[in-house]
Amino acid sequence: MDINMVTLDDVKNNPEVNALLKIAQKQLEIRGFTEHSFRHVGRVAKTASNILKELGFDSREIELAKIAGYLHDIGNSANRVDHAHTGAVMSYNILTGMGMDYEEAGEIMLAVGNHDEGSGTANNISAALILADKSDVHRSRVTNKDMSTFDIHDRVNYAVVESALEVDKQKKKVTLILTIDTEICPVMDYFEIFLDRMKMNRGAADFLGLSFELVINENRLL
């Protein structure tokens, strides 16, 4: 089989990927989850690649981070439970089917398979993916239009009006900066559901030689 330097554009144009992402979002909407489809995976792909770019990684590893970010939630098309491991196998099969080098596809498989809570950092791509994924909290992810029926995940996401992840290579730190409307959700509610994710962010940052900081409403909390 000829080796193909698969790019994010190739993945975005793959009809199988598009179909599976649509199925994933349909299932999660029925179950009342926040958005995990094209908006989310697109943002995660961009953020993960920007992290590695800011840290001076080579262009191919940056491209692989984009692809991993775009594919990381594809396992939701089968089931939310264990979606990271399911998605890892699906990603590997799709990418090798597109002609990607087995080792490159394996690196993406590692990243996707280790991005969820309860897993861990496996390589540079997974570290960037974890930081990008766990930092994507914003009101645009809330699919429920009835605020009277919001659960805590809806409230926390809807309360976040601004979100940014900044990398400072010189100071060796990565900072998640959030602006939260505390009339919708107190800051403590954020910690109630995101503490495990922030622990993952800290571990991922450490893997990349960085410290992790959390700033909410201009106050450093971590």
N, C-alpha and C positions, 0 to 999 in steps of 0.2 A: 504493500500500500504506500502510495506517495505521501510524504509528510507535508501537511498544510499548516502554514502559520496563521491559525485561526485568530480572528480579531473580534472585538466586541460588536462591531458592525455586522460581521457574519452571524454572530449569535442572535442579534436583534432581528435579523432577516430570516431566521430559521423558523418555518411555520410550526414545527413541533414544539419549540420553546414557547412561541406565542400562544399556542393552544393550551399548553399545560399551565402557563401563568394565568390565563383567563379562567381555567377550571379551578385553580388554587384560590383565586379571589372570590369566585362564586361560592365555593364551600365556606370560606371564612366569613363572608358576609352573612350567609345563612346561620352560622354559628355565633354571630355577633362580635367577631374580632375586628380590630383596627385594620386599616388597609395594608396589605402585604404584596401588592401586585406592581404594576408598571411604574407608578410614582416612587414607591419605596425602593424597589430594586434598582431603578435608575439613579436615585440619589445615593444609595449605598455604593453602587459601582463608581460613581464620581468621587465620593468622599474617600473610599478605600484607595483608589489610585492616586488621589491628591496627597494622601498621607505618605505613601512610598515615594512619590515625586519630590515632596518637600524634604525627605530624608536622603535623597540622592541615589535611589535605587535605579537599576538600568531599565531601559524603555520596555523590554519584553516582560520583566516581572511586574511592571506597572500595568501593562496590558492584561496580564493574567489576573491581577487584582480586580480590574474592571469586569472581566468575565465572571470571576468568582462572585463578585457583588451582584451581578445581574442574575446569576443562577442560584444564589444561596437559599432562596425560599421555594424553589420549584417542587420540593418534596411535599409541600402543602396540597398539591394536586391529588396526592394519595390519601394523606391523613395528617392532621396537625401533630398527632402523637408521633414522636421520633422522626419528625420531618427532616431534621438535619442529616441523619444517616441515610434515609430514603433518598433525599435530594442529592447526597454525595454520589451514590451509585448511579442515579439517573443522569447526573451531570457528566460523569465519566463516560457513560455509554453514549450519550449524545455527542460529546466532544470527540471521542475516538471515531465515532461514526462519521463526523465531519472531516476526519483526516488529521486531527491533532496528534502530535507526538504523545506517546503513552506517558512519558515522565511529566510533561506539562499537564496533561489531563489528570494525572495522579496528584500533582501539587494542588490543583483546583479541588479535586475530590477531598483531599485532606482539609483544606480550608472550609469547604462547605460542611463537611462532616463534624467539624469542631466549633462551629459558630454559635451553637445554642447553649443556654444555661445548663450546667452539669457536664459540659465538655471542657475544652481548654485550647490553648494556643499550640499549634502544631508546626507552623512555619511563618515566614514573614507575611505571606498573603493572608493567612488566617488571623494574624494579629491585627492587620489593617482592616480586615473584614469585620472582626468583632467590634473594634472601635467605631467603625462606620455604622454598623447595624444597631448596636446598643445605644448609639447617640441620636438616632433618628426618632425623636419624640417631638410632635408638633400637631396642632389642631387640624391640619389638613389630612391627617391619617384617620380621623374619626368618620366612620361611615354612617353611624346612627344619627339621624336628623332630629330626634325627639330628646331634648335635653332632660326631660322629666324621667326618662328611663335610663339615663347614663349610669353605667357601673363605674368603679374606681378607675379602670383603664381609660374609659372614655373621658372622664373628668380630668385626669392628669394630662392626657394628650391634648384635650381641648383647651386646657388652661395655658399651655405653652404657646405664646404668640411669636416668639423668636427663638431660634436655635442655631448654634454655630459650633463647629469643632475646629480649633486652631492649633497648628503645630509650630513650635518654636525650636528649631534644630539647635540654635546656639545655646539656649537655656535648657535644652534636653527635656522638654515637657510638652504635653498635649492637653489642651483645656477645652472642656465642654462648657459653653456659655449659654445659659437659658434665661429667658424672660418669662416669668409665670404670673398670670393674673390670679392673685391670691383670693380674690372674691369668688372665683370658680373652684379653686382647689388650694388648700394650704400646702406649704412646702413639705410638711411631714408626710402627706399622702404620697408625694413623689417618692420619698425614701421607702415607704411601705412596699411599693411594687417594683422599684428599680434598684434596690440595694444589691441584689445578686448580680444585676447587670453592671453596676458600677464596680463591683469586685472583679468581674471579668475584664472590664475596661482597664483597671489597674494592672492586672496580670498581663494583658496584651501590650499595654504601654511599656511595661518592664521588659518584655521580650524584645522590644525594639530599642531598648536603652533609654526609655523616657520615663518621666514621672507623669501621673495622671492627676489633673485638677478639675474640680467641678465648681462652677460659679453660677449662682442663681440670684437674679435681681441684684447684681453687682456685689454680692457677698460670697466669698470663697468658703465653701462648705467641706471640700475635700482637698 
